[in-house]
Amino acid sequence: PIPCVPWQSQTSGQYQRRVHGKFSIFKSVMLRVRGSEMKAIAGDLVDVEGLVALKDLMNRLGCSNLESRQDSSVLSPGLRSNYISNTGLNSLEEADLVLLVGTNPRMEAPLLNARLRRASIQGTKVASIGPLADLTYQVQHLGDSNEILLQIAEGRHTRA
């Protein structure tokens, strides 16, 4: 049987039986469909562990039709820089300046945020473009406009 942990408990156990029954229906349908006919779509707020679990499940069922980009951005898995960071976490403490663009590492990447905090304490300057966020260390907020990136790229910004 498929393990079931209900979100709320009921003393009669009726809730557990209902949830287990739904999993049984899901399982029977999934086993009748060929993997090439399946698709898996994950939303923007799914954590990495959930994505990996979904990918593993779909791959075991013979499905390679997976999607997690809700904005339809094109990322080529053949280009390594599309899915890795430019620097390792250990190298952050050696940086003079870190520019965060449109991200909140405290919510999106806590390990990265901890390393940024340590680097900041050791003297690394951290600046951000995008929404204001409390990152637990000093950050110079440059604004939330794409124009700021253009100014930096062209050498017209004070941070350039």
N, C-alpha and C positions, 0 to 999 in steps of 0.2 A: 504493500500500500504506500501511497504518497504521503510523506509526513505533513502534518498540518498544525500550524500554530495560529489559532484565531486571534484577531485583534482585540476581541473582548471575550471574556469567558462567560459561559452560562452554565449553571449548575446541572442542568439536565443533559448536557452534552449534545443537544439538538443542533447547536450552532456548528460544532465540529463536524457532525455528519453532513450538514448542508454544504460546508466548504469542501469537504473531502469529495462529495458527489460532483461538485463543479470541476474539481481537478480531474476526476475520472472522465468526465465528458470532454474536457480539454485534451486529455491524453488520447482518448479514442479518436478524436477528430485529427489531431496532429499525426497520428500513426497511419492514417488513411491518405494523407496528402504527400505527394512527392516533394523532396527538398527543393527542386528547381521551381516549384510552383509557390513556394513560401517566400514571404518577405518579412523582415524585422525592422521596425522603425523605433528609434529611441528619442525621447525628447531632450530639450536643452538642460534639464535639471537632473538627469540621471547620473549617478555617481559612477566612477570608473569600474568599481567592483561589479556593479550591476550590469554595465556594458559588457564586461568580460564574460560574466555568467551567461548573458543572452547570446553573445557570440559563440561561446562554447556549445551551448544547447543547439543553436541553429546549425553550426558546423556538424555536430553529431547527427543531426537529422538530414544532412546533405544539402543544406541551404547556404549559399554564399551571397544572397541578396540582402545586405545589411546597410542601414543608413542611420546616421546620427547627426547630420548637419541640417538643422531646420532652416538655415538661411540659404541653402543651395550653393554654398561656396564650393569651389573646385579645389581639392587638395589631391595632388598626385602622390601615391605612396612610393613611387619610384624616386622622388626627390626627398632625400633624407631630411633636409632642413625644414620640410613641411611638418614634421612630427617630433622634432627634438628641440631642445633649448640650445641656444648658441653657446652656453657655458655650463659647466657642471656646478652643482650647488656649492662644492668646496671652493670654487674660484670666486664666488661672490664676495668673499671677505677681502679679496685682492683688488676689487674694482674701485675706481675713483668715484664713479657716478653710475647709478642705475636709474633708467627711465622706464616707468610703468605706464603703459598705454591701454586705457579702457579695461582695467582689471582691478580686482580687489583680492590680492593674494591671501588676505586673512580668511576670507570665505571660500575662495576657489582653490588655494594651494597652501594649507597651513604649514607644511614643512618648508616650503619656499619662504613664506612669511617669517618663520622663526629664523631662518638663515639671513634674511634681509635685516631683521631686527638686530642680530648679532653684528652684521657688517656695519650697520648704522652706528651702533655703539662704538665700534672700532674706527669710525671716521668716514665711512663711505657715505656720500651724499645720495639721497634718494629723492627723485622728482616724479610727479605723476601728471598725466593728462587724462581727463575723464571725470567721472563722478567723484565727489569728495568721499573719503572713507577713513575711518579710524583704524590704522594699521598697527598700533601699539608702539610706533617709533616716529621720529620726526620725518615728515615728507613735505617737500616744497610742491604745492599744487600749482601747476602752470595754467590751468584752465580746463575747459572741456570742449574745445573746438578743434576741428581738423586743421584749421589755419595755423595753429601752433606747430603742428608737425611740419607743415610746409615751411614756416619761418625757420625752424631748426635746420631742416634739410638745406635751405638756401643760405644759412649763416646769418639770418636777420634777427634771430631771437637772442636774448641775453644769455641763454643757456648754451647757445651754439658754439 
